Amino acid sequence: MTETPFHLVDVFAERRYAGNQLAVVESRKSLSDEEMLSITREMNYSETTFVEGGPVDGAWPVRIFTQKEEIPFAGHPTLGTAAVLRERFDAGDDVTLGLGVGDIPVEVRPDGDGEAYWMTQNAPEFGAELDHARLARVLGLDDADVDREWPVQVVSTGLPSILVPLTDRDALERVDIDRTAYDALYDDVGVENVFPFCADPREADHHLAARMFSPGHGVDEDPATGSSNGNLAGYLARNRYFGDDEVAASVEQGYEMGRPSVLHLEAEDGDEVSVRVGGRVEFVAEGELV
């Protein structure tokens, strides 16, 4: 594993050392699956990506690993890898990643005094609606903490999440996963990511606050989750959460972990729902595996 460069970035971060950490490894098809999993565990982030070479039919082949397994899609690894390809490989302002779910395009837009990376996710699939009281137990909350005006629902743009609307941020901050109830839910539903959210953010220019828990993936809590927020964008549009079938919203996540993150969402509900998720990427470090 000599001469294998890697890059560390913070994704959905308004400043360095915030957001969600990501390692991007220039693997160039030189690493086995076992080595990629071992490197991911060594990096000890929720995910590590591996750039397998130059673009094929316009898409850069990229693989994503959690500390347990390879997954077909995740949001912050997509944006963080696109930023590395743009800044270190001169891939341009429009970068397409070839992932397990197919080709995912990423574009760069102005964002205040900086730039944000935006990915267009696959059209969301809307799955089962689940019992509000059961999700309250999974989250360690009272039944009244789950907002019954809106459905608890499985939604996926490539990696499914259980979206759980809560009444306020007090409930969000009190979440304490009941692992027995979580494991039983996973056995029944087969979805590892649980994503509670509420319309009670800290900052006046944000619209929602959220958290993401995925102990089944080996992630007790995630500070910024692009895939789940893409699922949320589709959910908000389909359910007219803000009174309209179009969504333009900002979500704060990771504050409870000391990793404040901001994710920007866009969605429109037509024949199918189109979803885009954006945020800033900060470069932190570069090195080489030895």
Summary of the structure (lengths in Angstrom):
residues: 290
radius of gyration: 18.1
end to end distance: 6.1
largest distance: 55.7
contacts: 1029
relative contact order: 0.18
helix: 24%
strand: 42%
